[in-house]
Amino acid sequence: MKLENIRAIVTGAASGIGRQFALQLARSGASLVAVDIDSDGLRSLAREGQGAPGRLLTAQVDVTREDEVKAAVEDALAQLEGLDTLVNCAGILRDGLLVAPEEEWVRKLPTAQWKAVIDTNLTGPYLMAREVAAAMLRHRVRPGLIVNVSSVTSKGNPGQSNYSASKAGLDALTRTWGLELAPHGIRVAGIAPGLTDTPMLATMSSEQRERLLAQVPLGRVGTTEEIWLALEFIIRCDYFTARVIDIDGGATF
Ligand SMILES: NC(=O)c1ccc[n+]([C@@H]2O[C@H](COP(=O)([O-])OP(=O)(O)OC[C@H]3O[C@@H](n4cnc5c(N)ncnc54)[C@H](O)[C@@H]3O)[C@@H](O)[C@H]2O)c1
């Protein structure tokens, strides 16, 4: 696919990796709707994207809400006069051990903390992909592309039961949807970043961050510009599907 021709939705676009994706796409001449729950972040994104050769529209959407997702996909279709690409980047961290001994009792991971991460990082991408893929089939769009932003910690990481499980689930969906949708001309790919310099990283405990950084052979966190290179490759390479790219400085976690 040609970067400058794509018509995309990017979720989680108000901050970090999603914001970088939205700006790079607009600078490449693509048309997109940048989606997020953070309206202030979307406003500042729209300001930053002004003057780019592409078209950068914004929409406040909670990807965990089926009604909002359905409306957002219909709106994007109408505004962009078509839709061939979805980038699922919205995600949250709510770290905690499964159980931890305190003096007189055992602290347990709260169910609400488990559900918040699964809803945002797994159910959100599922709802978005289902609605976008349905629209692609309805409008006979070919080629189409769905990209899921996973994490290197999908392989399991202490303190991240909810997050690791959500990203492992997302990788399974990338492979499953890649196989299901290939006959319809729709590719599905994943990007699994390691530690990347974004506002999300700042919310991680310093112990967790230092522990993970110690396992990165290149000895530093990645940048959002470096993660963008993976998305650019996926868009351009029409032979890439049902696979996840690790981009993590060689991390061993
Ligand atoms: N930063 C890292 O080190 C790192 C590493 C691996 C994977 N990732 C993944 O990359 C993606 C982007 O992370 P980031 O570091 O840029 O984080 P970030 O916190 O900077 O950005 C995430 C964005 O998602 C939005 N969001 C959260 N819940 C949402 C919802 N329900 N609906 C719509 N938008 C919602 C937030 O408002 C925010 O703008 C996430 O999926 C994350 O899991 C990040």
The ligand as a Gaussian input file, in Angstrom:
#p B3LYP/6-31G(d) Opt

LIG

0 1
 N        5.609000       2.930000      25.952000
 C        6.007000       1.688000      26.015000
 O        7.063000       1.387000      26.594000
 C        5.217000       0.581000      25.335000
 C        5.820000      -0.668000      25.230000
 C        5.136000      -1.699000      24.609000
 C        3.874000      -1.478000      24.115000
 N        3.275000      -0.254000      24.233000
 C        1.919000      -0.124000      23.701000
 O        1.886000       0.951000      22.786000
 C        0.582000       1.519000      22.777000
 C        0.716000       3.021000      22.979000
 O        1.331000       3.236000      24.243000
 P        2.040000       4.610000      24.640000
 O        3.276000       4.252000      25.344000
 O        2.063000       5.513000      23.478000
 O        1.005000       5.119000      25.753000
 P        0.344000       6.526000      26.039000
 O       -0.240000       6.410000      27.400000
 O        1.304000       7.622000      25.758000
 O       -0.818000       6.576000      24.949000
 C       -1.938000       5.726000      25.010000
 C       -3.155000       6.485000      24.508000
 O       -4.277000       5.596000      24.543000
 C       -5.396000       6.358000      24.952000
 N       -6.449000       5.507000      25.496000
 C       -6.430000       4.808000      26.658000
 N       -7.602000       4.183000      26.846000
 C       -8.377000       4.479000      25.769000
 C       -9.702000       4.151000      25.397000
 N      -10.488000       3.368000      26.174000
 N      -10.186000       4.626000      24.230000
 C       -9.418000       5.430000      23.444000
 N       -8.168000       5.797000      23.753000
 C       -7.650000       5.332000      24.909000
 C       -4.831000       7.299000      26.009000
 O       -5.715000       8.401000      26.265000
 C       -3.502000       7.707000      25.384000
 O       -3.642000       8.862000      24.587000
 C       -0.212000       0.826000      23.881000
 O       -1.040000      -0.164000      23.320000
 C        0.872000       0.214000      24.740000
 O        0.406000      -0.931000      25.419000
 C        3.928000       0.776000      24.831000

